[in-house]
Amino acid sequence: MTKSSVRGAEPRPGTRRAREGGRRGGPYDGERAAGAGDSGAGGSGRRGSGGPGSGGPGSGGRGSGRRGSGRRGSGRRGSGRGRGGGRRALRWSASTLAVLILGTAGAGYLYYQQLNGNIQKGERSSGDSKARKAEPNAAGQTPLNILLVGSDSRNSDENVRLGGSRDTRGNPPLGDVQMLIHLASDRKSAAVVSIPRDTRVDIPKCTNPESGETYKATNTIINASLARGGAGCTLATWENLTGVYIDHWMTIDFAGVVKMADAVGGVEVCVKQNVWDRPLPNARGGSGLKLTAGTHKIQGQQALQWLRTRHAWGSDLLRAKGQHMYMNSMIRTLRGQNVFTDTGRLMNLAEAATNSLKVSEELGSVRKLYDLGTQLKTVPTDRITMMTMPTDTDPMDANHLVPGADAEKIWSMLRDDVAFDDNGSAKDTAKAAERAKKAEEKPSEDPSAADDQIGVLVQNGTRSDTLGVVNGRASTVVGTLVNKGFTRASADTSGSYAEAKTLVRYPSAELAGDAQRVAKSLGIPLSSVQRSTDVSGVTLVVGGDWRSGTTYPKQSAPKAGDVPESADALNGSDSKQCMDVYAPYRW
């Protein structure tokens, strides 16, 4: 290959350089600086894989041998000896068949148990969270949300070999790749949203379920959440940021990515120029990825290199785009191979998945993973949308990010289960609009008392990662309530909160009507009235969507496909995407 002619690496014009701290990138660099990690073990945790046979894990194969139908003849009967021999042969054949069936079923069962034994499990949530499950639609369906976390763990020889930074072995892992997979309630569309690892957010109080150690709530970059209570803490962090209830989590490390990528086989990726992601005089680390311009099929360790590459693309945001391109291509590859009808491939994927993934405990069996895969595989590729949370540069640290103004629109679409593509049928769109309308117009309960007898605690939740708290906001809204006749309203003076969306919470069914009455008086939609065990009475949380005024601002419902441009969305059917290489890393 030609030698690199790189003279040096300067920051890409117009692109914020990603944080240089953390676990430095790869086999080239064993040093660790304070802060975030440099790895990107992401991507290929969701395979729709599951069992040892095409019927799914644990499904015994049925032996359907037809009985022989010897028609009664009109000639002489055979001798008694002949009849006896026939019966003995039939008994022998039946016994042999039974043994074969039982043997096969037993082997299948043992293999199924082996796969179940491979799976590592942990608590779904290990942190404080107020997120609640979405209401089911008319068909009784709810969205399915799964958090995928790529860990930079160096807890094994293989992870050290693949990830470098030998001196960090044994340290708590950081969650350097974080993606939320959202499957719509009708299972006809899906979205994947990434949050860059260096995004500063509120991390709630978490308890490590293995050690029992408790970590106080803090405000720092999101990849640290994994080290403060495991994936359950990362899940709680996402729930508090987005207001979206997350059903499950999965984590995967470097070695797991390589195993899964090998099981999947070659996945096509594309680069516009020759790329070599390696250390430069003023930029340490690098994934080691080296490709010529054009399209390549990558797997195994080379796939891990692609998923970890950051410097050669120019930023952590562009690394997420490269990961999305790989995942979309992987989905198209698996669909094209129709792995669900290929027993051998399915077994390989099942073996790799159960050896590579750690999952939340309610997902911890082959049967449940298989069921999850069958749900994911029903979504057409042109109805899969991958994107990155819109961000701004952190005003407190230029090496970090904070959620951008458009982030709330993404979260709103997730909460309201609005499709991120506009490729659905007119019928699907009409149904979605009808669901949204019904959610806003759901019948209200009668209040249990007159307005002047309803106690209301008002909390100031206007603080966010990008904007400070609006001082006195709770008192202002209390004044509005008192003027409307709710004379028992009072402000919570214990502190400020961070809530993106204004909510009215109540603790028990008998107070539902009171909470709805408060919401109606202020113009708050009834869909924002929620039952919660975290409150002892009717509680109004004034969120970041209501920073001024005395009447709640009317919110326009998001429409299908109305994704902010700042989210850099990719459609799953787009096979023409190609990564641009940052000039210093071309060769």
HELIX and SHEET records of a PDB file:
HELIX    1   1 GLY A   80  ASN A  118  1                                  39    
HELIX    2   2 ASP A  157  GLY A  163  1                                   7    
HELIX    3   3 ARG A  166  THR A  168  5                                   3    
HELIX    4   4 ILE A  222  ARG A  228  5                                   7    
HELIX    5   5 ALA A  231  THR A  242  1                                  12    
HELIX    6   6 PHE A  254  VAL A  264  1                                  11    
HELIX    7   7 GLY A  300  ARG A  308  1                                   9    
HELIX    8   8 ASP A  316  GLN A  337  1                                  22    
HELIX    9   9 VAL A  339  THR A  341  5                                   3    
HELIX   10  10 THR A  343  SER A  356  1                                  14    
HELIX   11  11 GLU A  361  LEU A  363  5                                   3    
HELIX   12  12 VAL A  366  LEU A  376  1                                  11    
HELIX   13  13 THR A  381  ARG A  383  5                                   3    
HELIX   14  14 ALA A  407  ARG A  415  1                                   9    
HELIX   15  15 ALA A  426  GLU A  440  1                                  15    
HELIX   16  16 ASP A  451  GLN A  453  5                                   3    
HELIX   17  17 ARG A  473  ASN A  483  1                                  11    
HELIX   18  18 ALA A  509  LEU A  511  5                                   3    
HELIX   19  19 ALA A  512  LEU A  522  1                                  11    
HELIX   20  20 LEU A  526  SER A  528  5                                   3    
HELIX   21  21 GLU A  565  ALA A  567  5                                   3    
HELIX   22  22 ALA A  583  TYR A  585  5                                   3    
SHEET    1   A 8 GLN A 120  GLY A 122  0                                        
SHEET    2   A 8 LEU A 357  SER A 360  1                                        
SHEET    3   A 8 HIS A 248  ILE A 252 -1                                        
SHEET    4   A 8 LEU A 144  SER A 151  1                                        
SHEET    5   A 8 GLY A 175  LEU A 183 -1                                        
SHEET    6   A 8 ALA A 190  SER A 194 -1                                        
SHEET    7   A 8 ILE A 384  THR A 388  1                                        
SHEET    8   A 8 LEU A 570  ASN A 571 -1                                        
SHEET    1   B 2 ARG A 200  ILE A 203  0                                        
SHEET    2   B 2 THR A 218  ILE A 221 -1                                        
SHEET    1   C 2 CYS A 206  THR A 207  0                                        
SHEET    2   C 2 THR A 214  TYR A 215 -1                                        
SHEET    1   D 2 VAL A 267  VAL A 271  0                                        
SHEET    2   D 2 GLY A 294  ILE A 298 -1                                        
SHEET    1   E 2 VAL A 275  TRP A 276  0                                        
SHEET    2   E 2 LYS A 290  LEU A 291 -1                                        
SHEET    1   F 2 THR A 391  ASP A 394  0                                        
SHEET    2   F 2 ASP A 397  PRO A 403 -1                                        
SHEET    1   G 5 ALA A 489  ALA A 491  0                                        
SHEET    2   G 5 VAL A 456  ASN A 460  1                                        
SHEET    3   G 5 THR A 539  VAL A 542  1                                        
SHEET    4   G 5 LEU A 503  TYR A 506 -1                                        
SHEET    5   G 5 VAL A 529  ARG A 531  1                                        
END                                                                             
